[in-house]
Amino acid sequence: LGSGGSNRIRSAVLQTIQQTNFPERATQIGIAVDDFNPDLIGLQEVSLIQLTDSQGNKLFELDFLQIVLQAIAQTGEQYAVASVTNNSDVTLPIDPVAGTYGRVLDRDVILYRTRTTTVSDATSGHFSTNFQAPIGGGFVEFTRGWTGVDAVVSGRPYRFVNTHLEVEGAPCATPTGLVICQDVQAAELLKTLANEPLPTILLGDFNARPGTPAYQKIDNAGFLDSWTVRYQYNDETGFTCCQSETLMNVSNDLYERIDH
C-alpha cells in the first residue's frame, strides 16, 4: 500500500475504535461481573489507545483497564489488578500532514475479587516467537504473552494463568525456518507450567478450536476443557467468536469456540 492507502486504513481503524464504544460495552461487563461474582478474571486485549501530536501531547485516550475497573466499581463490587503484562506497543503516524500519531498498547490482565480472594507471586512473560506483520515498509512484531498469580479461594490455593496466543495459521520466522506461531507459543507456555505444584487453571483467548494442534498440546498436557467437562456439550456449541468488527450485526454471528 502507498502512504495514502495506509493513512485511510489507519483512520478507519480509529473510527472503528470510536464506533464500537468501549466505555458503553464496559458497563455491560461490569453488570456481568456483578451477576456472577467471579473470584478471578482473566482479560485479554486490554488496550491502551492514544492519539498524540508530533510533540507527544495526548489528543485522545482510551484506557480499557481503567474503564473496566470503574465500570465494575459502579456496581458496588471491589476488584483489583493482580497481574498485568504489556505486550505489543505500536505507534504509527495517522496523519503525517497534521502530525498526529496513534499508539496501541496490548495487555493481558488478571483481576481478583478482594473480598474473597488473596493473591501472591504475580508473574508474566512474553513468548520468544511472535508474528511480524508488514506495515509501512517495515515489520512490526505483535508480541504476545501470559500472566499468572497464585490465588487462595475459599481456603484452597491455585495457580491462575491467563494468555493470548497468536491467530490460527499465522507463520513465524525462526532461525530454523517458518513455524506456526500458535503451536510454538502453546508449547512454550506449557513448558513454563510443567513443574507447577499447585492445581492450575489456564484460560484465555487461545485462538485455537478444539482439535487444532495448539488445543491438543494443552489437552495432552493434562488440562481438562472445562466447557465440555461441565456441560458435556459437543464442539459445535459454546461458541465464543466472532461478531462483526464494527459490532453492527443484528443477528448473533458466533461460529466457533476458541476461548477456553
C-alpha positions in Angstrom: 0.0 0.0 0.0 1.1 3.5 -0.6 1.1 6.1 2.1 -2.4 7.3 1.1 -3.9 3.8 1.4 -2.1 3.3 4.7 -3.5 6.5 6.1 -7.0 5.7 5.1 -6.7 2.3 6.8 -5.4 3.9 10.0 -8.1 6.5 10.0 -10.7 3.7 9.5 -9.3 1.8 12.5 -9.6 4.9 14.7 -13.2 5.3 13.5 -14.0 1.7 14.3 -12.5 2.2 17.8 -14.8 5.1 18.4 -17.8 3.5 16.9 -17.6 0.3 19.0 -17.7 2.5 22.1 -15.8 0.5 24.7 -17.0 2.6 27.7 -20.6 1.6 26.9 -19.6 -2.0 26.5 -17.6 -1.9 29.7 -20.8 -1.0 31.6 -22.3 -4.4 30.4 -19.0 -6.1 31.5 -19.5 -4.6 35.0 -23.0 -5.8 35.2 -22.0 -9.4 34.2 -19.2 -9.4 36.8 -21.8 -8.2 39.4 -24.2 -11.0 38.3 -21.6 -13.8 38.5 -19.1 -12.5 41.1 -16.1 -14.5 39.8 -13.2 -14.7 42.2 -10.7 -14.3 39.4 -11.0 -12.8 36.0 -8.6 -13.2 33.0 -8.7 -10.4 30.4 -7.0 -10.2 27.0 -6.7 -7.3 24.6 -6.9 -4.8 27.4 -5.8 -1.9 25.1 -4.4 1.5 25.9 -5.2 3.6 22.8 -3.7 7.1 22.4 -3.7 9.8 19.7 -0.9 12.3 20.1 0.5 15.2 18.2 4.1 15.5 17.0 5.2 16.8 20.4 3.7 13.9 22.2 0.7 15.8 23.6 -2.3 13.5 24.1 -5.3 14.4 21.9 -7.3 11.3 22.7 -7.0 8.3 25.1 -8.9 5.1 25.9 -7.5 3.0 28.8 -9.5 -0.2 28.7 -8.2 -1.3 32.1 -9.3 1.8 34.0 -12.6 1.9 32.2 -13.4 -1.7 33.2 -12.3 -1.2 36.8 -14.6 1.9 37.0 -17.5 0.0 35.4 -17.1 -2.8 37.9 -16.8 -0.4 40.9 -20.0 1.3 39.9 -21.9 -1.9 40.6 -20.6 -2.0 44.2 -18.1 -4.8 43.6 -14.4 -4.4 44.5 -11.8 -5.9 42.2 -8.1 -5.1 41.9 -5.3 -5.8 39.4 -3.4 -9.0 40.4 -1.1 -9.2 37.4 -0.5 -7.5 34.1 1.8 -8.0 31.1 2.4 -5.4 28.4 2.6 -7.0 25.0 2.7 -5.2 21.6 3.3 -1.5 21.9 3.0 0.1 18.4 3.0 3.8 17.4 2.2 4.7 13.8 1.5 8.0 12.0 -2.2 8.6 11.5 -1.9 11.8 9.5 1.6 12.8 8.6 0.5 16.2 7.3 -1.2 17.1 10.6 1.5 15.4 12.6 -0.8 13.0 14.5 0.2 9.6 15.8 -1.7 6.6 17.1 -0.4 4.3 19.8 -1.9 0.9 20.7 -0.6 -1.0 23.8 -1.9 -4.5 24.1 -2.1 -6.0 27.6 -3.2 -9.2 29.4 -4.6 -8.7 32.9 -5.8 -10.7 35.8 -8.3 -9.2 38.3 -9.2 -10.6 41.6 -12.2 -10.1 43.9 -10.7 -8.5 47.0 -13.4 -9.7 49.4 -13.0 -13.4 48.6 -9.5 -13.9 47.2 -5.9 -13.3 48.1 -3.1 -13.3 45.5 0.7 -13.6 45.5 3.6 -14.4 43.3 2.4 -12.4 40.3 4.5 -13.3 37.2 4.3 -12.6 33.5 6.3 -13.2 30.3 6.4 -12.8 26.6 6.7 -15.6 24.0 10.0 -15.8 22.3 8.4 -16.5 18.9 5.9 -13.9 17.6 4.2 -12.9 14.4 5.7 -10.0 12.4 3.4 -8.0 10.2 4.5 -5.9 7.2 3.4 -2.3 8.0 4.6 1.0 6.5 7.5 -0.6 4.5 8.8 -2.4 7.6 7.8 -5.1 10.0 6.0 -4.8 13.3 6.2 -7.6 15.9 2.9 -8.5 17.5 4.3 -9.6 20.9 2.1 -11.9 22.9 2.5 -13.3 26.3 0.9 -14.6 29.5 0.4 -13.6 33.1 -0.2 -15.6 36.3 -0.8 -15.5 40.0 -1.0 -17.8 43.0 -4.5 -17.4 44.4 -6.3 -18.7 47.5 -10.1 -19.0 47.1 -12.2 -20.4 50.0 -9.0 -21.6 51.7 -7.8 -23.5 48.6 -4.6 -22.5 46.7 -4.5 -22.4 42.9 -2.2 -21.2 40.1 -4.2 -19.0 37.8 -2.7 -18.3 34.3 -4.1 -16.1 31.6 -2.8 -15.9 28.0 -3.5 -14.8 24.4 -2.0 -17.0 21.7 -1.5 -15.9 18.0 -4.3 -16.4 15.5 -4.6 -19.8 13.9 -2.2 -20.5 11.0 -0.1 -17.3 11.3 3.6 -18.1 10.4 6.6 -17.1 12.5 10.1 -16.9 11.1 12.8 -18.6 13.2 16.5 -19.4 12.6 15.5 -22.9 11.5 12.6 -21.9 9.3 8.9 -21.0 9.4 6.7 -22.4 12.2 3.1 -21.9 13.2 3.3 -19.2 15.9 0.3 -20.5 17.9 1.7 -24.0 18.2 5.1 -22.9 19.4 3.6 -20.4 21.8 1.3 -23.1 23.3 4.4 -25.4 23.8 6.4 -22.6 25.4 3.6 -21.8 27.8 3.2 -25.5 28.8 6.9 -25.7 29.4 6.7 -22.9 32.0 3.9 -24.8 33.8 5.5 -28.2 33.6 6.7 -28.2 37.2 3.9 -26.2 38.8 3.0 -27.8 42.1 -0.4 -26.1 42.5 -3.6 -27.1 40.8 -3.5 -24.9 37.7 -6.3 -23.0 35.9 -5.3 -22.0 32.4 -7.6 -19.6 30.5 -7.5 -17.1 27.7 -8.0 -16.3 24.1 -6.2 -19.3 22.7 -7.4 -18.7 19.1 -7.5 -22.5 18.9 -10.6 -24.5 18.1 -10.9 -28.0 19.7 -8.9 -30.4 17.7 -6.3 -28.0 16.5 -2.6 -28.7 17.3 -2.3 -26.0 20.0 -5.5 -27.2 21.7 -4.3 -30.8 21.5 -1.0 -29.9 23.1 -2.8 -28.4 26.0 -5.2 -31.3 26.2 -2.3 -33.8 26.1 -0.5 -31.9 28.9 -3.4 -33.0 31.2 -5.6 -29.9 31.2 -9.3 -30.5 31.0 -11.6 -28.4 28.9 -14.0 -27.0 31.5 -16.8 -26.4 28.9 -17.0 -30.0 27.9 -16.5 -31.3 31.4 -19.2 -29.1 32.9 -21.8 -29.1 30.2 -20.8 -32.3 28.2 -21.7 -30.4 25.0 -20.0 -31.2 21.7 -17.7 -28.8 19.9 -20.5 -27.2 17.9 -21.8 -25.3 21.0 -20.4 -22.8 23.4 -19.2 -20.5 20.5 -17.1 -17.5 21.6 -16.1 -16.0 18.3 -16.8 -13.8 16.3 -19.0 -10.8 15.9 -18.8 -8.1 13.3 -15.7 -5.9 13.7 -18.0 -2.8 14.0 -20.5 -4.7 16.3 -23.3 -3.5 14.0 -24.5 -7.0 13.2 -28.2 -7.6 14.3 -28.0 -11.4 14.5 -25.5 -13.4 16.6 -22.6 -14.3 14.3 -20.7 -16.5 16.7 -19.5 -19.6 14.9 -16.5 -21.2 16.7 -15.1 -21.8 20.2 -11.6 -20.5 20.5 -11.6 -19.1 24.1 -11.2 -21.6 26.9 
